[in-house]
Amino acid sequence: MKHVFLTGVPGVGKTTLVKKVYEAVVSSGVTVNGFYTEEVRERGRRVGFDVVTVSGERGRLSRVSAESTTDRREYRVGQYVVDLQSFESVALPLFRDMREGNRRVFVIDEIGKMELFSQPFIRAVRHTLDSSSCSILGTIPVPKGKPLALVEEVHSRQDVKIFVVTKENRETIIDDIVSALKECLK
């Protein structure tokens, strides 16, 4: 096993767990790079998502939009318009940095519908999955509706351990995830 992925229904706490796990491995001396997604709220209402690097750089992933505002192609997931240029400008350089350094754990939260509009992102994830230089700590959505090809690939890989996060286990599963990730790094 080389990579660890978390899956579960939206809002169950996958991103929170990813943050706790990478903080735990960093405190044990492991180098971590990558990104996670974070809800953006205004007046208590979710208005979108940002992509945030583990070092704190932030970019827009999506925002609520009722209608199309430009003539260029728009990428939408439900009520959200995906800002592909912003996402790629933050996320893609992390993959290049990882290849150039001795990074050991690469966080990808998440491989979901919004992120999968980016073909360069898909190629970078595939390359990283096949790379010998790091282990991925990532999240994937629970299959719903039309299958997402890259998510299906992750599910079918022999070198991936998948943890299903639930409301019942999210407080107790962290030690198992940290142990699995540390096992990947041996």
NORWO-V928867 format. One line per field, one symbol per residue. ss: DSSP state (H for helix, E for strand, C for the rest). psi: psi as a letter, one per 20 degrees, with the letter a starting at -180 (. if undefined). A space follows every 10 residues. Layout:
ss = ???
psi = ???
This chain:
ss = CCEEEEEECC CCCHHHHHHH HHHHHHHCCC CEEEEEEEEE EECCEEEEEE EEECCCCEEE EEEECCCCCC CCCCEEECCE EECHHHHHHH HHHHHHHHHH CCCCEEEEEE ECCCHHHCHH HHHHHHHHHH CCCCEEEEEE ECCCCCCCHH HHHHHHCCCE EEEECCCCCC CCCHHHHHHH HHHHCC
psi = phqpqqrrqp jikggggggg ghhghgijjp pprbrrqpqp qpljppiaqq ppqijiqqrp grqpphrpir irpppqocip ppngggghhg ghhhgghghi akphpopnnr nagghiiogh ggghggghhi qiirqporqq qpppbpqpgh gggghiphjp pppoprhhih hiighhgggg ghhhi.
